[in-house]
């Protein structure tokens, strides 16, 4: 009983704290920069496809260009997640009583530099009513759907496979895992995650750029996704 009261007290204190919202000026600057960076990375990706066509048999091909793109996409995803989650106008559309303590906790972790991509992903899942891990993105050249934020349970913990095997592997385990991390597949999944966030949340610039790679989003159980088929990460 005492523990429950302490938990309620802690929750009340967290709800009373103010979220450190991003200012309108900084939001505007970062939104524009994020759109520009996406266009730049996708153009680089399309150039690579002139030499390594986007087919299922080429997904394991690795290169330094793919490694460079994955390492650029990682920070851009975190930037866009911050834009999505800490825009006060956008967050007003969500269940704020549920969201606010999660945002406060995330900012505290960020200030202590012990935040991780999964922390942002967990808050994003709340915003999207836990549909994030089910959302499939259509890959136009393959005429298939992939799920950029599909969760995998590995060694007792949840991971996003391309983030762990691609981005994190390149940052922390590059010597031993370069061939398996700097692949066309990891680049494709990473880029689809960045495009999905733009597609789903960028209210100020809705569909402001045309993608030659991605076209549509569906629930993975939708008729379209079933008809075209899902390309699994595994």
N, C-alpha and C positions, 0 to 999 in steps of 0.2 A: 504493500500500500504506500509506504514511504517512498519507494523507488518510483512508483507511478506518479506521485505528486511532484517529485523532483523532475521527472520527464516532462510533465505538463508545464512546470515552471520554466524549464529550459526552452520549451517550444514557444511559450509566451514571450520570453525575452528575445528570441530570434525573430518572431513576428513583429516585435516592436522596433527592431533595427531598420534603418533605411537602406535600401539598395543603392549602391553607388552607380547610378545610371550614366550612360555615355551621353555627352552633350550633343545637341542637334548638329552643331558645326562639325564635330569629330565624326559623327555618324555619317554625315553627308560626304565628307572627304573619303572615308573608308569604304563606303558603298561604291563610289565611283572607282576607287583604286581596285576594289575587289573584282568589279566587272571587267576592268581593263586587264587585270592579271589573268582572269579566267580566259579571256580571248587570246592572250599571249601564249598561255600554256597549251590551249587546244590547237592553236596554229602550229606550235612546235610538234605536238603529237601527230597532227595530220601530215606534216613533213616527214616524220619518221615512217609513217605508213606507206610512203612512196617506195621505201626500201624493204620494209617488213609488213606486207599486207595484213590487214586485220581479219584473220581467219582463226578458227579454233585450233588448228594444228600449229599456229605460230605463237600461241599465248605463253609458251614457256621460253620464248626467245628473250635474252637479256642483253642489256647494253648500258654504257655510261650515260647516254642520252635519257634512257628511261629512268635511271637512278636520279639524274638531275631533276627531272620532272616530278618524281615522287617526293623528293626533298623540298621542292617548291610548293607542292600541293598541301603538304602537312600544315605549315604555318598559315596558309591561306584558309584552310578549313577552320582553324582555330579563330582566325580573324572574323570569318563570316559567322561562326557560332556566337561570338561575342556580340556582333551586330544584331543577330537574331534575338538573343536572350536579354541583352541589356539596353534595348531600345524601349523606352517607357511607353511610347505610343503603341508599339506592337504588343507589348506584354499586357496592355490593358484588355486585350481580347481574350486572354487566357484566364484560367482559374487562379486568380492572383493569390488568394489565401494559401493555396497549395504550393504555388510557385515561389513565392517570396522567400521563405526560409531556405529553399534549395539554392536560390541565387545568392543569398547571403553566405551560405556555407561554401559555395563555389568561389566567391570572391575572397573569402578568408583563406582558402587553400591556395588560390592564385597569389595572394600577397605573401604567403609563406613559401611560395615556389614548390609546392608539393601537389599541384593540380595535375591531372592527366586528361588525355582525350576522352577516356571512359567517363570521367566526371561530367564533362560537357554533354556527352552522348546520353547519359542517364537523365539529365535535365531536359534535353531535347525530346526524349521519349515521353516525359510527362507532358510537355507542350503539345506533342502530337498524339496524345492519348494512347501511348504505347504501340503506335502503328509504324514507327520508324523502321523497325527490323523486318517489316513485312512489305515495305514499299519497293516495287521493282521498276527499274528504269529501262526503257527500250533502247537498245544499241542498234542504230539504223543499219550500218553495214552488215551486221550479223543477222539482222531480223530476229533477234532474241532479246529477252529481258534478263537483267542481272539485278541483284539486290545489294546495293552498296553498303548498307549498314546491318547486314545479317550478322547475328550474334552466334558465336561458337563457344561452347564450354570446353576449355582445355586445361588440364591439370588442376581442376577444381576452381578455375576462375573464368569469368566471361571476357571474351576478346572480340574485336572486329578483325577478322583474319588478315585483310590486306594492310591494315594499320600495323599489326604486330609483325607480320612476315615481310612487309614491304618497308614502310617508313621507319619503324623502330629497329628493324634488323639493319637497315642502312645506317642508322645513326649510331647503333651500339654494337652491332655484330657483323660489320661489313666484311671483315677479313675472311671469316668462315662461311658467310651466308650470301655473298654478293650474287652468285649465279641464281640463287632461288629467290632473291628479293628484288633485284633490278629487272623485273620481267615486264613484258607487254601486258600480261594479265593484271599485275598489281597496279600498273599505271592506268589501265582502263578502269579498274574498280575505284581507284583513288579519284580520278577525274570525274567519274560518274557521281561520286559522293559530293564533290564540289558543285557540279552542275545541278544536282538535285536540290541542294540548299538554295541556290539561286532561284530555281524554278518554283520551289514551294513557298519561299518566304520573302522574296524581294518585291515588296509591294510598291516601293517608290519607282522601281524600274521594271515593271512586269514584262517579261519576255523581251528585254531590250536587246538581246543578241540572239542571232540564229546559230544553232549548233549543227555542225555537219556529222556529228557522232551520235548525239542523243536527241530523242524526239518526244517522249511521252513518259508518264508514270502511271502505274496501276498497282492495285493490291496483288500480291503474288497468287492469290486464288481467283483472280478475275478471269473472265472468259478470254480476253485478249492475251493475257500472260500465258494461259494454258494452251491457247491455240498456237502461239509463236514458240512457246517453250522457254524454260528458264535455263540459263547457263550458270551452273553452280560454281562457287569459288573452289570447292574441293576437287 
